């Protein structure tokens, strides 16, 4: 399909997923109900995958004192991308956070830790803010208020490579479920100038560990200077849209800098105090950017688990309206998103065409109503007649499995 046909900005408007308003400001999109469903399902998928991988979730505030970002190094190395500090009175200044890592470092520091607790995996889906220039903003791919799927693993130095590799494998598994294809993997290294923390030994050590992880995973990659975070190198998972525009979606980073800056410690087996390593990782990065890519991958023909409306129920006439509503109630009780598209919306053919992107259409005619059944039309063209109870069970199992297939003949048996 031509690039224009899969531009997420156009599709987002046509599908009623998100929008913007000059009074809200550039780079500050709002989510419409259907878009909010997609975002919610994506966030819950990531949270579930993180829980299975041993992460525990936290919440932290979107503001921090300026001093916090002076300690982390953001203020000296990243201030051009931050919003100005806000005066709170009495000499106190607060800043909209440009990243979650300083907050997580403080949460780790809030109590003592033993080596037996490590690795400690801390995750959050939290807001952060970037003072992007208006000329680079676009749709969901580049925004000023970002919902970030972020996590930090606090671990012993000898655990860092293993944790980074596990994070990379988690990213690859998530992409497999979502149907996202990486364009390439990039080892992002520092470049010239004062943008980066001045510690050559630290950079060499962290870069070598990440290269080791990529090699161990058998991943081809390009080493690119000038793309690292200011505090350390990173593995960037790059995606590309249909027009060939490339962006970073997911990252894995090894950070020796912030543990030092915040004085993080753990008690080692010999009773001594040691400095942990922070492994930063983001499975889907910015939720906004991830949804933008998914819009372009699927063009509104979502996998059943992501679809804003999963089942559209089509009574042939008003006489079957009650049976159609009963089927919707069964779907809703199963946790499915279903709605009736009745004759008031036009002929059956017109309603079928209007619901063409729905994974499932359930036609209820006189025969189906009498038999407590539905004639299912799958988006891929297949047709199946099922008793209502079994149709709900089979659709429910497909949705619960987060499969990209629409039907499992064995489901519901």
N, C-alpha and C positions, 0 to 999 in steps of 0.2 A: 504494500500500500504506500502511496506517496506520502512524504513527510508531513505535509499539511494535514492529511486525513488523520494522523495520529498525534497532533499537537494537543497536549493535555490542557492548554488554556481554552482552546475552542471546545474540546470535548467536555471540559468541566462546566462550561456554560450550558451546552446543549443537554447534558445529562443532569443538570441541576445539582452539582456536587459542591461547588464553592463559588465565591464571588468576592468583590471588593467594593469599597466606597471611598471617594476622596476625603470624606469627613473622618473616616478611620485612618486613612493615610496609606501611602504606597508601601508595598511589602508587608501589609497586615491583612491577609485574607480572612474572611469568615467562612465557616463551614455550614452548608445547608443540610437538612435532615439526611438525605441520601449519602452525602459525602461524610457526614458524621458517623454513619453506620460503618462505612468502609474504614475510616480512621479507627473507630473503636475496635472493630474486629482485628485489625492489624496490630493494634497495641496489645490486645489480650493474647493474641498468638505469640508475640514476642515475650510478654511476661511469663506465659506458660513455659515457653522454651527455656527461658532463663531460670525459672524455678527448677525445672528438671536438671539443669546443668549446675545446680548448687548455688545459685545467686539468691540473696535476700534483698528485698526492696525497701527503699527508704524514701522519705520526702524531705526536701530542703528548700529554704526560701529563695525567691527569685532575686532578692536584694542582698547585698553584703556591704560592710563598711569598706571604704576606700583602702583602708589599711590591709584588709584581707588580700586584695589584689596587688598591693605593693609587695606583700610577703611572697605571694605565689609567682610574681614576676610579670603578671599580665599588665600591670600599670606601666612598667618601663618598656616592655617589649610588644605590647598589643593594644596600647591606648588608642591608636588611630581607628581601630575597629570596635571600640566601646562607646556607649553613650556617655555624655558628660555626667560627672558626679552631681548629685542633688544635695543641696545644703539642708540639713535637718535642724539647724540651730545649735548654739553652744559649741560651735566649731566641728560638729560631727557631719560627715559626708557619707552618703550611701550611693551605691552603684548598681545598676541593673547588670546582673551577672552575664559575662560573655561565655562562661563555661561552668560546668558543674564540679569539676575536679577539686577546686579549693574547698568547697563545701564538704565533699566526701572525705577529704583529708582531715578536716576538723571533726567529722563524725568518728573517724577511726581514732583520732587523738583523744576523744572524750573519755576513754578508759584504757587501762593497761591491757596488753595482749601477750599471750604466750605463743611460742612457736607451734604448740599443739593446735592452735586455732587456724593456722595458716595452711593453705591460702584462704583469705577472707574475701568473699566475692560480694560486692555491694552494687546494686543496680537501681536506676531511677529513670522514669520517663518524665522529664522535667523541662520547664521552659527556660530558654536562654535568649539573649538579645545581642544582635550584631548591628552596628551602625553602618549599614551598607549604603553606598551611593545610589541615588535614585536611578542612574543610568544602567546599573547592572541588575536591577530587580526584574523579576519576571515570573508571573504565575505562582506556582508553588515551589519552583526549583531554587529560587533565591529570594528569601524573605528576611524581615527584620526581627520578627518574633518566631522563634524556632522551638518546636517540641522535639527534644532530643532523646533518643533511646541511648542512654549512656550507662556505663558501668566501669567500676574500678576494682581491680583485684590487688589486694595487698598481700604480698608473698615474700618468702625468703629468696635471696638472689638465685639460689640453685633451682628454684621452682619457676622462675620467670619465663624461660623458653617454653616449658611445658604448658604454662597457662596461656601464653600467647598462641601456641599452636592449637590448644583446645578452643580458644576464642575464634580462631580462623575457621576451624572445622564447624563451629556453631553457625558462623556466617554462611558457610557453604551449604549446610543443611537447610537453613532458612530460605536461601535463594532457591533451592530445589523445590520447596513447598510453594513458594510464591511465584515461581516461573520467571524469575529474573536471571538474566545471563550477564555475567561480568564481561566488560569490554577488554579489560586487562588488569593486571595487578602491578602496583607501583611501589617500590621502596623509596620513600620520600626522605631525602637527606638535606642537611643544611646547605646554604649557599654563602655567598660573600655578604659582608655588611654586619651591622649591629643588631639585626632582627633576632639573632639567636643567642642563647646563653653561651658565654665564653668558657667552655670546658671541653677541650678537644678529647681528652681521655674518656670522658663520659659519652661523648658522641660516638667514638670508635667502639666502645663496649656495647652500647645499646644497638648500634647499627649492625654489628656482627651477630648479635643474638637474633635480630629480626631476619637477617639473611639466612641464618641457620634454620629458623622456623620455616621460611619459604622453601628452602632446599629439602627439608625433611618432609614437607607436604607434597613435594614434586610439582611445585607451581612455578611456571615461567613468569618472570617479572622483569621490569625495567627499573634501574636505579636512576633517580632524577634528583638533581641538586636544586635547592631553593624551594622545596615543597614541604619541608618538615614543619612540625609544630615548633614554637620557639624554645621549648624545653626538651625536645627529643625527637628522634626519627620515628617514622610510622609506616605501616603497611596500609596503603590506600587501595580499596577495591573500587575500580572505575566502572561506571556505566555510560552508555551512549544512547541518545535518542535516535529516532529514524532519520533525522537530519545530520547525524554524525556529531552533534554537540556532546562533549564529554563532561562528566561531573563525578565527584567522589561521593559514594553512598555510604560505605562502611569503612571503618578503620580499626587497626590494632596498633598500640603504641607501647613502648617500654620507657618508663620514666624514672630516672635516678634523681632528677632535680627537685621535684616538689617534696618527696620524703625528707630530703635534706633541709629544704627551706622551712618546713613545718615541724622539724624535729621529731619525725615519726620514729617509733621504736617498737620492738617486741623483745620479750625475754627468751633467750636461746636456751638450748638444752643444758649448757654448762652454767646457766644462771647469769651470763653476761647480757648486756643490752646490744641489740643489733638494729641496723637500719633496714626496713623493708623496701621492696621495689614496688612501684605502682605500675600495673599493666592496665592501660586505658583500652576500652574496646566498645564499639558500637555496632550492633548487629544490622540495623537498618538505618543508622544515622538519623538524619532529620526525617520525622514522620511526614512532613510536607513533601520533601523530595521523593521519599519512597512511594507515596500515593501518586505523585505526578508520574513516576515511572510505571506504576501499575495501570494507571489510566491509559497510558500509551501502549502498554503490552496488550491489554484486553479490549480497549475501545468500548468499554461499557458491557461487554459480554463476560461478566465476572465469573470466576469459579463460584459454585453454589454457596460456599461458606462466607464469601465476601460480598455477595450480591445484596444490595439494599432491600430489594423485594425478591424473595426466593421462590415463592409460589404465587402465581396469579390464577385465581379461580374464576372460571367463565361459565356462569349459568346460561344455558341456551335461551331460556325465556324467564319471565318473572316467576313462573310456576316453580322453577328450580332454585329460586333465590334462597329459600330457607335451607335447602340441602347444601348449597354453596357456603352459606354462612356457617353451617355446622362443620363443614370441612375446614374452614379457616380457623374455627375455634380449636379443632383437634391439632392443627399445625401450630398454633400459638402455644397451646399447652405443652407441645413437644419442644418449644423454644425456637420455632421457625418463624420467619417473617413472611406473612401471607396477607393477601387482600383480595376482595371481590371486585371484579370488573364486570358490572352487570349490563343488561340491555340498554340502560340509559346512556351508556357510552357509545352506542352504535351497534351495527350488525356484528355477528359473531366473527366474520372475516376481518372486519375493521379492528375489533378488539384483539384478535390473534396477532395482527400485524403490529398494533401498538405495543403489545407485550413481547415482541420478538426477542428482546435481550434478556428476558427473565429466564433463569435456568429451567423452570418448570411451569407449564400451563396445565391446569386441571379443568377439563371440560365436563360440565355436569348437565346432561340432558335428561329427558324423562326416564329413559332406561336406566341410566346410572343412578338417578335419585331413588328409583324404586329398589335397586339392588344394593344401595349404600356403597356405591363404587364411584370411581372417577376414570375418565379417559385422559391419561397423561400425554402431553406433547412435550418432549424434551427439546431443548434449544438446538441440539445437533440433528434434529429431524426424526428421531425415533419416536414411536408411539407405543404406549403400554397401557393396557387396561388393568386396573388393580382395585381390590376392595379398599375403601377409604383408610381403614386402620393400617393395612399393610403398605399402602402408598406413603403414609406419614412416616412409618417406621423406616422404610427404605430411604426416603429423602433425608430423614433425620440422621441416619447412619452415614450417608455420604457427606453431609454437612459436618458432622462431628469428626470425621476422619480428615477433614480439610483436603480432600482429594480434588484434583483438577478434572477428574472424570465425573460425569453426571449420573452414572447408573452402575450399580453393582447387582447383578442378577441374584446373588446369594444374600444380599442384605435383607434384613427383616424376616428371614426364614426362622 
